[in-house]
Amino acid sequence: MSPQGEKLYTESGLEGLHPAHQAQSINAVPDLPIAQIIPWAVAGLLLIALITVVARSRKPSSFVDDAVLEAVYHMSKATPDLREGFDQSSADRITSQLLELLKCVAIGITDAEGTLVSWDGEANDHYVDLTAAIGLSIRKHRREVVAHDDVPCDHRSTCKMKTAVIVPLIVDGEIEAVLIVLGRSRGKRLIQMADAVAQFVCTQFELARLDESKVQLQQAEIKALRAQISPHFIYNALNTISSLIRSDPEEARELLQEFADFTRYSFRTSGMFTSLADELRNIDRYLTIERARFGGRLEVRLKIAPEVLSVVVPFLIIQPLVENAVQHGLANKPSGGMVTVTAQDYGTEALISVEDDGIGMDPARLADLRNSHRTGAHVGLGNINARMRQLFGDEYALMVETAPGAGMKVTLRVPKFAPGVRTELPDYAAAVPPQESRNGAPAHARGK
C-alpha cells in the first residue's frame, strides 16, 4: 500500500481503499460492537425487570404504611375532643375527624336517647329513615346494619349510601351516644371499621370519665383535709382572740383578721392548685395565731428561696404538715420548740420540708402512710402522701424522718412543671360583701 493510501486511510477512514477491501471492512467493522452490545442489552433488560418487580412488591406495603399513618394521625386529632366529654361542639369535631378517617359517605352521632347531635357528610336525609334502627340499637345494646334497599329513597340510582352501620357507644354498661356510619359498599369491611372506631371512641369516653373521677377524688381529698383542720385549733384560736380583746384590742383585731384570712383561704371552693407563695402566706397566718396561743414556747423559722415562690403546688399540701408539727410534735413538749419550714430550688423540682424538734415518734408507726390519716395520729399525712403519688407518681411520695425524742422532718419534692398542673386562683374579693361604715357609706368611700 502506497504512502498516499495510508494517509487516506488514516485521515478519512475507508476512503481510497480498494473496493474489495472496502467491502471487507464494511462487513468487519459492525461485528465487534454487536458482540459487545448484546450482553449489555440483556443485562439492562434484567435490571429493568428487577426494578419493576421490587417496585411492585413494595407498592402495597407503601400503601398500607400510608393508610396506617393517616389513621393514626386522624385518631390523634380526635382524641382531645373525645377526652373533653360529649357535647355539641366536641361532637361536631368528632364527626369531622371520623369522616376523614373512614372516607365514608357520612358520619352521624346521636345522644343516648337517639336524638341527632351532629352529622357530617352526605345523605343526611336518611337519618329519619334510620331512627327505628337507632332506637332498636339503643334498646338492645347491639349493632344494627341497614341496607340501602331497606330504606325509602327518591334517588336510589344516584344515592351514594349503600349500607348504614349503627353502633351504640356503651361506657360502664350505659349508652353514652350512638355512632352512625354510612358506607359506599355492602361488605363486611365497613362493619369491621365501624366496630373498631366505636371501640376507640368508647375507650376515650371511658378515659374522660376516669379523668372526671380523678378530679372528683382530688376534690374529695381536699374536703377531707379541710375537715381534718383541727376543731381544737379553731376553738383555741377564738379563745385566744377573745382573751386579748380587753388586754390588747389591737392585737386581737389583727389576730381576728389573720384567722378570717386563714379560714377563707382554707375553705375556698375553687382550684386544686395554688402557688407556693400563697400556701406559705397561709402557713404564716396559721403560725401567727399559734404563736399568740403558745407564747414563747413556739418558735418559727422560715427559710424560703425566692426562685421557688412561683412553683405551683397542690392546694393545702403544706399547711397540714405544719399543723401536724405543732399539734403532735410540740404541743405535748413542756418546753415547746421550733418549727422550721424550708423551700429550696432543686433543679427541676422544689424541695420543701417541715421540721420540728418535738417529741417525735416510733418510725414503725409510719410504715403505712396510707392509713395514718384515718387513725388520726397525724393530721392528713396519709392523705397528702396519696395526693402526691397520684398527681406526680410514686417517686414523689413523702419522705419522713423521725425517732422518739428526736422530732420529725417531712420532706416533699414538687416538680416545677407537670402536665395538667396549673394554678387557678379564685377571686376572693368577689365573695366578700362590701363593708359599710356606721353612716351607711361604703368602706372605700369613707375618706370622701
Contacts in CASP RR format, 6 or more apart in sequence:
PFRMAT RR
TARGET T0000
AUTHOR 0000-0000-0000
METHOD contacts of the structure
MODEL  1
MSPQGEKLYTESGLEGLHPAHQAQSINAVPDLPIAQIIPWAVAGLLLIAL
ITVVARSRKPSSFVDDAVLEAVYHMSKATPDLREGFDQSSADRITSQLLE
LLKCVAIGITDAEGTLVSWDGEANDHYVDLTAAIGLSIRKHRREVVAHDD
VPCDHRSTCKMKTAVIVPLIVDGEIEAVLIVLGRSRGKRLIQMADAVAQF
VCTQFELARLDESKVQLQQAEIKALRAQISPHFIYNALNTISSLIRSDPE
EARELLQEFADFTRYSFRTSGMFTSLADELRNIDRYLTIERARFGGRLEV
RLKIAPEVLSVVVPFLIIQPLVENAVQHGLANKPSGGMVTVTAQDYGTEA
LISVEDDGIGMDPARLADLRNSHRTGAHVGLGNINARMRQLFGDEYALMV
ETAPGAGMKVTLRVPKFAPGVRTELPDYAAAVPPQESRNGAPAHARGK
1 9 0 8 1.000
5 16 0 8 1.000
5 17 0 8 1.000
8 15 0 8 1.000
8 16 0 8 1.000
8 17 0 8 1.000
9 15 0 8 1.000
9 16 0 8 1.000
9 17 0 8 1.000
14 22 0 8 1.000
14 25 0 8 1.000
14 26 0 8 1.000
17 25 0 8 1.000
70 101 0 8 1.000
71 101 0 8 1.000
74 97 0 8 1.000
74 98 0 8 1.000
74 100 0 8 1.000
74 101 0 8 1.000
75 101 0 8 1.000
75 200 0 8 1.000
77 97 0 8 1.000
78 93 0 8 1.000
78 94 0 8 1.000
78 97 0 8 1.000
78 98 0 8 1.000
78 101 0 8 1.000
78 204 0 8 1.000
79 204 0 8 1.000
81 90 0 8 1.000
81 93 0 8 1.000
81 94 0 8 1.000
81 97 0 8 1.000
82 90 0 8 1.000
82 94 0 8 1.000
82 201 0 8 1.000
82 204 0 8 1.000
82 205 0 8 1.000
82 208 0 8 1.000
83 204 0 8 1.000
83 207 0 8 1.000
83 208 0 8 1.000
83 211 0 8 1.000
84 90 0 8 1.000
84 208 0 8 1.000
85 205 0 8 1.000
85 208 0 8 1.000
86 111 0 8 1.000
86 176 0 8 1.000
86 177 0 8 1.000
86 205 0 8 1.000
86 208 0 8 1.000
88 117 0 8 1.000
88 118 0 8 1.000
91 109 0 8 1.000
91 117 0 8 1.000
91 118 0 8 1.000
91 177 0 8 1.000
92 118 0 8 1.000
92 120 0 8 1.000
94 109 0 8 1.000
94 118 0 8 1.000
94 201 0 8 1.000
95 107 0 8 1.000
95 108 0 8 1.000
95 109 0 8 1.000
95 118 0 8 1.000
95 119 0 8 1.000
95 120 0 8 1.000
96 120 0 8 1.000
98 107 0 8 1.000
98 120 0 8 1.000
98 179 0 8 1.000
98 181 0 8 1.000
98 197 0 8 1.000
99 106 0 8 1.000
99 107 0 8 1.000
99 120 0 8 1.000
99 121 0 8 1.000
101 197 0 8 1.000
102 181 0 8 1.000
102 193 0 8 1.000
102 194 0 8 1.000
102 197 0 8 1.000
104 181 0 8 1.000
104 182 0 8 1.000
104 183 0 8 1.000
104 184 0 8 1.000
104 190 0 8 1.000
105 121 0 8 1.000
105 122 0 8 1.000
105 123 0 8 1.000
105 160 0 8 1.000
105 161 0 8 1.000
105 182 0 8 1.000
105 183 0 8 1.000
105 184 0 8 1.000
106 119 0 8 1.000
106 120 0 8 1.000
106 121 0 8 1.000
106 122 0 8 1.000
106 123 0 8 1.000
106 124 0 8 1.000
106 161 0 8 1.000
106 180 0 8 1.000
106 181 0 8 1.000
106 182 0 8 1.000
106 183 0 8 1.000
107 119 0 8 1.000
107 120 0 8 1.000
107 121 0 8 1.000
107 179 0 8 1.000
107 180 0 8 1.000
107 181 0 8 1.000
107 182 0 8 1.000
108 116 0 8 1.000
108 118 0 8 1.000
108 119 0 8 1.000
108 120 0 8 1.000
108 127 0 8 1.000
108 179 0 8 1.000
108 180 0 8 1.000
108 181 0 8 1.000
109 116 0 8 1.000
109 117 0 8 1.000
109 118 0 8 1.000
109 119 0 8 1.000
109 177 0 8 1.000
109 178 0 8 1.000
109 179 0 8 1.000
109 180 0 8 1.000
110 116 0 8 1.000
110 117 0 8 1.000
110 134 0 8 1.000
110 177 0 8 1.000
110 178 0 8 1.000
110 180 0 8 1.000
111 117 0 8 1.000
111 177 0 8 1.000
111 178 0 8 1.000
112 138 0 8 1.000
112 174 0 8 1.000
112 175 0 8 1.000
112 176 0 8 1.000
112 177 0 8 1.000
112 178 0 8 1.000
113 138 0 8 1.000
114 131 0 8 1.000
114 134 0 8 1.000
114 135 0 8 1.000
114 138 0 8 1.000
114 178 0 8 1.000
116 127 0 8 1.000
117 177 0 8 1.000
119 127 0 8 1.000
119 180 0 8 1.000
122 160 0 8 1.000
122 161 0 8 1.000
122 182 0 8 1.000
123 159 0 8 1.000
123 160 0 8 1.000
123 161 0 8 1.000
123 182 0 8 1.000
126 151 0 8 1.000
126 153 0 8 1.000
126 161 0 8 1.000
126 164 0 8 1.000
126 182 0 8 1.000
127 180 0 8 1.000
129 151 0 8 1.000
129 152 0 8 1.000
129 153 0 8 1.000
130 146 0 8 1.000
130 151 0 8 1.000
130 164 0 8 1.000
130 166 0 8 1.000
130 180 0 8 1.000
133 144 0 8 1.000
133 146 0 8 1.000
133 164 0 8 1.000
133 166 0 8 1.000
134 144 0 8 1.000
134 166 0 8 1.000
134 178 0 8 1.000
134 180 0 8 1.000
136 144 0 8 1.000
137 143 0 8 1.000
137 144 0 8 1.000
137 166 0 8 1.000
137 167 0 8 1.000
137 168 0 8 1.000
137 178 0 8 1.000
138 168 0 8 1.000
138 175 0 8 1.000
138 178 0 8 1.000
141 168 0 8 1.000
141 170 0 8 1.000
141 173 0 8 1.000
141 175 0 8 1.000
142 168 0 8 1.000
143 165 0 8 1.000
143 166 0 8 1.000
143 167 0 8 1.000
143 168 0 8 1.000
143 191 0 8 1.000
143 194 0 8 1.000
143 195 0 8 1.000
143 198 0 8 1.000
144 165 0 8 1.000
144 166 0 8 1.000
145 163 0 8 1.000
145 164 0 8 1.000
145 165 0 8 1.000
145 166 0 8 1.000
145 191 0 8 1.000
146 163 0 8 1.000
146 164 0 8 1.000
146 166 0 8 1.000
147 162 0 8 1.000
147 163 0 8 1.000
147 186 0 8 1.000
148 156 0 8 1.000
148 159 0 8 1.000
148 161 0 8 1.000
148 162 0 8 1.000
148 163 0 8 1.000
148 164 0 8 1.000
151 164 0 8 1.000
153 159 0 8 1.000
153 161 0 8 1.000
160 183 0 8 1.000
160 184 0 8 1.000
161 182 0 8 1.000
161 183 0 8 1.000
161 184 0 8 1.000
162 183 0 8 1.000
162 184 0 8 1.000
162 185 0 8 1.000
162 186 0 8 1.000
163 182 0 8 1.000
163 183 0 8 1.000
163 185 0 8 1.000
163 186 0 8 1.000
163 187 0 8 1.000
163 190 0 8 1.000
164 180 0 8 1.000
164 181 0 8 1.000
164 182 0 8 1.000
164 183 0 8 1.000
165 180 0 8 1.000
165 181 0 8 1.000
165 183 0 8 1.000
165 190 0 8 1.000
165 191 0 8 1.000
165 194 0 8 1.000
166 178 0 8 1.000
166 179 0 8 1.000
166 180 0 8 1.000
166 181 0 8 1.000
167 178 0 8 1.000
167 179 0 8 1.000
167 181 0 8 1.000
167 194 0 8 1.000
167 195 0 8 1.000
167 198 0 8 1.000
168 175 0 8 1.000
168 178 0 8 1.000
168 179 0 8 1.000
169 175 0 8 1.000
169 176 0 8 1.000
169 177 0 8 1.000
169 178 0 8 1.000
169 179 0 8 1.000
169 198 0 8 1.000
169 201 0 8 1.000
169 202 0 8 1.000
169 205 0 8 1.000
170 176 0 8 1.000
170 202 0 8 1.000
171 202 0 8 1.000
171 205 0 8 1.000
171 206 0 8 1.000
171 209 0 8 1.000
172 206 0 8 1.000
172 209 0 8 1.000
176 202 0 8 1.000
176 205 0 8 1.000
177 201 0 8 1.000
177 205 0 8 1.000
179 194 0 8 1.000
179 197 0 8 1.000
179 198 0 8 1.000
179 201 0 8 1.000
181 190 0 8 1.000
181 193 0 8 1.000
181 194 0 8 1.000
181 197 0 8 1.000
183 190 0 8 1.000
214 390 0 8 1.000
215 272 0 8 1.000
217 390 0 8 1.000
218 272 0 8 1.000
218 387 0 8 1.000
218 390 0 8 1.000
218 391 0 8 1.000
219 272 0 8 1.000
221 383 0 8 1.000
221 386 0 8 1.000
221 387 0 8 1.000
222 272 0 8 1.000
222 315 0 8 1.000
222 316 0 8 1.000
224 373 0 8 1.000
224 380 0 8 1.000
224 383 0 8 1.000
225 316 0 8 1.000
225 320 0 8 1.000
225 380 0 8 1.000
225 383 0 8 1.000
225 384 0 8 1.000
226 266 0 8 1.000
226 267 0 8 1.000
226 316 0 8 1.000
228 320 0 8 1.000
228 373 0 8 1.000
228 379 0 8 1.000
228 380 0 8 1.000
228 383 0 8 1.000
229 266 0 8 1.000
229 320 0 8 1.000
229 323 0 8 1.000
229 379 0 8 1.000
230 323 0 8 1.000
230 327 0 8 1.000
230 379 0 8 1.000
232 327 0 8 1.000
233 289 0 8 1.000
233 290 0 8 1.000
233 323 0 8 1.000
233 327 0 8 1.000
234 263 0 8 1.000
236 293 0 8 1.000
237 255 0 8 1.000
237 259 0 8 1.000
237 289 0 8 1.000
237 293 0 8 1.000
238 259 0 8 1.000
240 255 0 8 1.000
240 289 0 8 1.000
240 292 0 8 1.000
240 293 0 8 1.000
241 252 0 8 1.000
241 255 0 8 1.000
241 256 0 8 1.000
241 259 0 8 1.000
242 252 0 8 1.000
244 251 0 8 1.000
244 252 0 8 1.000
244 255 0 8 1.000
244 292 0 8 1.000
245 252 0 8 1.000
251 292 0 8 1.000
255 288 0 8 1.000
255 289 0 8 1.000
255 292 0 8 1.000
258 285 0 8 1.000
258 288 0 8 1.000
258 289 0 8 1.000
259 285 0 8 1.000
259 289 0 8 1.000
261 282 0 8 1.000
261 285 0 8 1.000
262 282 0 8 1.000
262 285 0 8 1.000
262 286 0 8 1.000
262 289 0 8 1.000
264 428 0 8 1.000
265 278 0 8 1.000
265 282 0 8 1.000
265 285 0 8 1.000
265 428 0 8 1.000
266 282 0 8 1.000
266 316 0 8 1.000
266 319 0 8 1.000
268 426 0 8 1.000
268 428 0 8 1.000
269 426 0 8 1.000
270 424 0 8 1.000
270 426 0 8 1.000
271 315 0 8 1.000
271 423 0 8 1.000
271 424 0 8 1.000
271 425 0 8 1.000
271 426 0 8 1.000
272 314 0 8 1.000
272 315 0 8 1.000
272 424 0 8 1.000
273 312 0 8 1.000
273 313 0 8 1.000
273 314 0 8 1.000
273 315 0 8 1.000
273 421 0 8 1.000
273 422 0 8 1.000
273 423 0 8 1.000
273 424 0 8 1.000
274 312 0 8 1.000
274 313 0 8 1.000
274 314 0 8 1.000
274 315 0 8 1.000
274 423 0 8 1.000
274 425 0 8 1.000
275 309 0 8 1.000
275 310 0 8 1.000
275 311 0 8 1.000
275 312 0 8 1.000
275 313 0 8 1.000
275 423 0 8 1.000
275 425 0 8 1.000
276 308 0 8 1.000
276 309 0 8 1.000
276 310 0 8 1.000
276 311 0 8 1.000
276 312 0 8 1.000
276 313 0 8 1.000
276 343 0 8 1.000
276 350 0 8 1.000
276 352 0 8 1.000
276 414 0 8 1.000
277 309 0 8 1.000
277 310 0 8 1.000
278 425 0 8 1.000
279 313 0 8 1.000
279 315 0 8 1.000
279 316 0 8 1.000
279 317 0 8 1.000
279 318 0 8 1.000
279 319 0 8 1.000
280 302 0 8 1.000
280 304 0 8 1.000
280 309 0 8 1.000
280 318 0 8 1.000
280 341 0 8 1.000
280 343 0 8 1.000
282 319 0 8 1.000
283 318 0 8 1.000
283 319 0 8 1.000
283 322 0 8 1.000
283 341 0 8 1.000
284 302 0 8 1.000
286 319 0 8 1.000
286 322 0 8 1.000
286 323 0 8 1.000
287 298 0 8 1.000
287 300 0 8 1.000
287 322 0 8 1.000
287 326 0 8 1.000
287 339 0 8 1.000
290 298 0 8 1.000
290 326 0 8 1.000
291 298 0 8 1.000
291 300 0 8 1.000
294 330 0 8 1.000
294 336 0 8 1.000
297 330 0 8 1.000
297 335 0 8 1.000
297 336 0 8 1.000
297 337 0 8 1.000
298 326 0 8 1.000
298 330 0 8 1.000
298 336 0 8 1.000
298 337 0 8 1.000
298 338 0 8 1.000
298 339 0 8 1.000
299 337 0 8 1.000
299 338 0 8 1.000
299 339 0 8 1.000
300 338 0 8 1.000
300 339 0 8 1.000
300 340 0 8 1.000
300 341 0 8 1.000
301 338 0 8 1.000
301 339 0 8 1.000
301 340 0 8 1.000
301 341 0 8 1.000
302 340 0 8 1.000
302 341 0 8 1.000
303 340 0 8 1.000
303 341 0 8 1.000
303 342 0 8 1.000
303 343 0 8 1.000
303 344 0 8 1.000
304 341 0 8 1.000
304 342 0 8 1.000
304 343 0 8 1.000
305 343 0 8 1.000
305 344 0 8 1.000
305 345 0 8 1.000
307 345 0 8 1.000
308 343 0 8 1.000
308 344 0 8 1.000
308 345 0 8 1.000
308 350 0 8 1.000
308 416 0 8 1.000
309 343 0 8 1.000
311 350 0 8 1.000
311 414 0 8 1.000
311 416 0 8 1.000
312 421 0 8 1.000
312 422 0 8 1.000
312 423 0 8 1.000
313 350 0 8 1.000
313 352 0 8 1.000
313 414 0 8 1.000
314 387 0 8 1.000
314 388 0 8 1.000
314 391 0 8 1.000
317 384 0 8 1.000
317 387 0 8 1.000
317 388 0 8 1.000
317 412 0 8 1.000
317 414 0 8 1.000
318 341 0 8 1.000
318 352 0 8 1.000
318 354 0 8 1.000
320 379 0 8 1.000
320 380 0 8 1.000
320 381 0 8 1.000
320 383 0 8 1.000
320 384 0 8 1.000
321 354 0 8 1.000
321 381 0 8 1.000
321 384 0 8 1.000
321 410 0 8 1.000
322 339 0 8 1.000
322 341 0 8 1.000
322 354 0 8 1.000
323 379 0 8 1.000
324 354 0 8 1.000
324 378 0 8 1.000
324 379 0 8 1.000
324 380 0 8 1.000
324 381 0 8 1.000
324 410 0 8 1.000
325 339 0 8 1.000
325 354 0 8 1.000
325 355 0 8 1.000
325 356 0 8 1.000
325 408 0 8 1.000
325 410 0 8 1.000
326 339 0 8 1.000
326 356 0 8 1.000
327 379 0 8 1.000
328 359 0 8 1.000
328 361 0 8 1.000
328 377 0 8 1.000
328 378 0 8 1.000
328 379 0 8 1.000
329 356 0 8 1.000
329 358 0 8 1.000
329 359 0 8 1.000
329 360 0 8 1.000
329 407 0 8 1.000
329 408 0 8 1.000
330 336 0 8 1.000
330 337 0 8 1.000
330 339 0 8 1.000
330 356 0 8 1.000
330 358 0 8 1.000
332 359 0 8 1.000
333 358 0 8 1.000
333 359 0 8 1.000
336 358 0 8 1.000
337 356 0 8 1.000
337 357 0 8 1.000
337 358 0 8 1.000
338 356 0 8 1.000
338 357 0 8 1.000
339 354 0 8 1.000
339 355 0 8 1.000
339 356 0 8 1.000
340 353 0 8 1.000
340 354 0 8 1.000
340 355 0 8 1.000
340 356 0 8 1.000
341 352 0 8 1.000
341 353 0 8 1.000
341 354 0 8 1.000
341 355 0 8 1.000
342 351 0 8 1.000
342 352 0 8 1.000
342 353 0 8 1.000
342 355 0 8 1.000
343 350 0 8 1.000
343 351 0 8 1.000
343 352 0 8 1.000
344 350 0 8 1.000
344 351 0 8 1.000
345 351 0 8 1.000
346 413 0 8 1.000
347 416 0 8 1.000
348 415 0 8 1.000
348 416 0 8 1.000
348 417 0 8 1.000
349 413 0 8 1.000
349 414 0 8 1.000
349 415 0 8 1.000
349 416 0 8 1.000
350 413 0 8 1.000
350 414 0 8 1.000
350 416 0 8 1.000
351 411 0 8 1.000
351 413 0 8 1.000
352 411 0 8 1.000
352 412 0 8 1.000
352 413 0 8 1.000
352 414 0 8 1.000
353 409 0 8 1.000
353 410 0 8 1.000
353 411 0 8 1.000
353 412 0 8 1.000
354 409 0 8 1.000
354 410 0 8 1.000
355 407 0 8 1.000
355 408 0 8 1.000
355 409 0 8 1.000
355 410 0 8 1.000
356 407 0 8 1.000
356 408 0 8 1.000
356 409 0 8 1.000
357 407 0 8 1.000
358 405 0 8 1.000
358 407 0 8 1.000
358 408 0 8 1.000
359 404 0 8 1.000
359 405 0 8 1.000
359 407 0 8 1.000
360 402 0 8 1.000
360 403 0 8 1.000
360 404 0 8 1.000
360 405 0 8 1.000
360 406 0 8 1.000
360 407 0 8 1.000
360 408 0 8 1.000
361 377 0 8 1.000
361 402 0 8 1.000
361 403 0 8 1.000
361 404 0 8 1.000
361 408 0 8 1.000
362 403 0 8 1.000
362 404 0 8 1.000
363 400 0 8 1.000
363 402 0 8 1.000
363 403 0 8 1.000
365 372 0 8 1.000
365 377 0 8 1.000
366 372 0 8 1.000
366 381 0 8 1.000
366 400 0 8 1.000
366 402 0 8 1.000
369 381 0 8 1.000
369 382 0 8 1.000
369 385 0 8 1.000
369 386 0 8 1.000
369 397 0 8 1.000
369 398 0 8 1.000
369 400 0 8 1.000
370 382 0 8 1.000
370 385 0 8 1.000
370 386 0 8 1.000
371 382 0 8 1.000
372 378 0 8 1.000
372 380 0 8 1.000
372 381 0 8 1.000
372 382 0 8 1.000
372 385 0 8 1.000
373 379 0 8 1.000
373 380 0 8 1.000
373 381 0 8 1.000
373 382 0 8 1.000
373 383 0 8 1.000
381 398 0 8 1.000
381 400 0 8 1.000
381 410 0 8 1.000
382 398 0 8 1.000
384 398 0 8 1.000
384 412 0 8 1.000
385 397 0 8 1.000
385 398 0 8 1.000
388 396 0 8 1.000
388 397 0 8 1.000
388 398 0 8 1.000
388 412 0 8 1.000
389 396 0 8 1.000
389 397 0 8 1.000
391 418 0 8 1.000
391 421 0 8 1.000
392 414 0 8 1.000
392 415 0 8 1.000
392 418 0 8 1.000
396 412 0 8 1.000
396 413 0 8 1.000
396 414 0 8 1.000
396 415 0 8 1.000
398 410 0 8 1.000
398 411 0 8 1.000
398 412 0 8 1.000
399 410 0 8 1.000
399 411 0 8 1.000
399 412 0 8 1.000
400 408 0 8 1.000
400 409 0 8 1.000
400 410 0 8 1.000
400 411 0 8 1.000
401 408 0 8 1.000
401 409 0 8 1.000
401 410 0 8 1.000
401 411 0 8 1.000
402 408 0 8 1.000
402 409 0 8 1.000
415 421 0 8 1.000
434 442 0 8 1.000
434 443 0 8 1.000
434 444 0 8 1.000
435 442 0 8 1.000
435 443 0 8 1.000
436 442 0 8 1.000
436 443 0 8 1.000
437 443 0 8 1.000
437 446 0 8 1.000
END
